[in-house]
Amino acid sequence: MDTSRKIPQEEILLLDELEIELKKKGIQTTQKELLRKSIRFFVEHKPLWEPELRSKKDNTSEMVKKFLSNAKKFDFGKNWMEEIDTSL
């Protein structure tokens, strides 16, 4: 069964670079196959990655960018900044 997942653009670019690098070395593969093998490799070597996965990542800047990119869609009201300042 095939499924669809959203992958960040940054990782897609890395996947593209890896595929090109392998092609230059004469290794023909697809991105789908690279993803499958990467997942299997990850599972086999899980103890090496668990500490990194346990550490909490700070995604504040990413969330602020996402908020600001969608801010035009919302009507916060005329004095929304003053309301935020006084609520603290």
Sequence and secondary structure as in RCSB ss.txt:
>XXXX:A:sequence
MDTSRKIPQEEILLLDELEIELKKKGIQTTQKELLRKSIRFFVEHKPLWEPELRSKKDNTSEMVKKFLSNAKKFD
FGKNWMEEIDTSL
>XXXX:A:secstr
        HHHHHHHHHHHHHHHHTT    HHHHHHHHHHHHHHTHHHHHHHHHS    HHHHHHHHHHHGGG  
  TTHHHHHHHH 
